[in-house]
Each structure stands twice: as C-alpha cells, then as structure tokens.
C-alpha cells in the first residue's frame, strides 16, 4: 500500500504498480478509444517498486521530477577567488631605495673628484713643461719668415682678390719697369734687384693708387733680390703671406705688371726645381723655380703664388732663346726662402738677369 498522509513524500510511482489503483477497462472506458480492434498494450507489472520519495535512496527526494527531463546538475567546482594584488605604496621610500640613492651620489661625487684631480695634474704638468722650455725672445726682424702653406686650395679669383692689394708697380727715372710685393706691416717691398740696379729715382705705385718714392733697404745681387722702403704708405697696408716649399706639378699663379698692365694674373704649374740660368752680365742664377705661367717685361719682382695664395717665389727672369724678350713658356723665380736670406748690403749694379 502507498503510504498516505504526512508520512508520504512527494514522488512518482509507475502506473499500474498499485493493484488498488488498477481499473477495469470495461468499467471505465478510455475516452480516446475510437473502437479500434487492436487493444493498447498492457502496462508491465512493475511489482513492488520502491517509492521514489525515499530521501536516503533517491538524492532528489522532495523535488518534483518531470518525466523525460534530466535532473539539473550541481557544479562541484569551487570558483577560484580572484587574485588580488597588494596595494602599491605611493610616496613611500623603502630602505633599499635610500641605500641605492646614497650609493649613486657617492659614485657621482667620487667621479667628479677624480676628474678635478686629473685636470689639476695635467695643468701642473703643462705649466712645468712650458716653464722648462724657454724659447729666446726673437728680435724684430727686418724681413719676415715664411709661413707653412695650408692644404686648402683657393679659386684663382679669390686668390687674386686676396693678394692683389699687396702687389705694387715699380718705376725708375732711368726707364726701368717692374713689380714688387709688400711683405710686412711696415710696408717693406720685396722685388728683383735688376729692376732698381740701373739707378735713378725709384717710385712705387700701390694698389689703391697711392704714389711714393722709395729707398733701397737691402740688396742681394747674387740672388737678384732687393728690398725697398717707401717714403709714404697707403692708408691701409696689406702685406702678403709668405709660403714655404713647392713641388713639381703644383699649381702656381703669377701677379705683376707686364708691359705696364697693372695687376695682371696668369696661371701655370711648377715645371722644375733647382734650375740654373745665365744673366746678361755673364753670371748665373741657381736654385730657381721653373714655371710656365706667362710673364713678360714688367713682371720681374712680382710674386709667384701657390694654390693657397702664399708667396713661394719672386719672378726674376724668362728663357729667351730668340733674344727678343718674348715669353717662350719658361719662367724662373727665386724661392722665397732664398729671397729672405738677406742681402749683403751692396747697392751696386751686380749681376742682372734678363730685363722683364
């Protein structure tokens, strides 16, 4: 018998399990029966089927079950708690940070102190070396020393503008014509000795148009070099920069007054070094620079420049195979080192190269 009352739990019992609940189909006909000859199959006899309401035997006791639906699953997985990061400390300095900062400042101070000490040692050594190497004071020389040439070549127009203010025209009352170059701030003019060796009053025309008479300061007939001191100087004196050595194949520029054409400029190369030529008086000039820049009468005494605009020689003569004072493609210049060697004080005519 199925328990009744409060002791009966809700559940479900298979149909036909309780004999008392079985009905006769004849006494209670099925409303859905339409008189078909085939009877519905009888329900199987389940016998004494235990009740589904037993809580100990059925885990879902006390809950209404629906036929054809699976009981809901209960998840046994425990949700993992969200990982919480410890709160960051804002505005607080740990002991490790303080130690790191202290060490950094110590290293900085130590490096600065080492740098200061090194600079002091270097300064002391430099001072001692400078004191121990005492160079004798040089007296004011009458002629300047040559300056080493730089490696940067200048375009010829720039070179001309730089040196042309230093070039002068020289004439004498005896009809001599030549060129010269200012070599120091006092206005000393370097020229060829044969330009002024014929005598007469010497006149100088500067680049700015200033005219002045001049006296012979020194001569060296053996090298055909003379220096002149003007009686009057222009408002602005522009001395040329004197250079050093020269090499075969180097570019050169000659500036002078050929045939009275002021500040004429020609270019060429060094064709040879250590050349020797004869003078009209039977003497010789040796150690000359051979070049192929065009020069003519009136160019003698003018500067021969290198590609940096430095004076490397003084034009003194040309090769004249036709004896007509015409340029044959070979000119000669006294190296600037020889020209600055000084004269012997002789103001006589001496040896003369070809008149230019």
Secondary structure, DSSP 4 states (H G I P E B T S, - for coil): ----GGGPPS----TT-SGGG---TTTS--TT----SSPPPPPP---SPPPTT-TTT-TTTTS---TTSPPPP---PPPPPPP-PPPPP-S---HHHHHHHHHHHHHHHHHHHHHHHHHHHHHHHHHHHHHHSPPPPPP--SSPPPPPPPS----HHHHHHHHGGGEEEEEETTS-EEEEEE-STT-EEEEEHHHHTT-S-EEEE-TTS-EEEEEEEEEETTTTEEEEEESS--SS--PPPB-----TT-EEEEEE-GGG-TTEEEEEEEEEEEEEEE-TTS-EEEEEEEE-S---TT-TT-EEEETTS-EEEEEEEE--TTSS----S-EEEEEHHHHTT---S--S--------
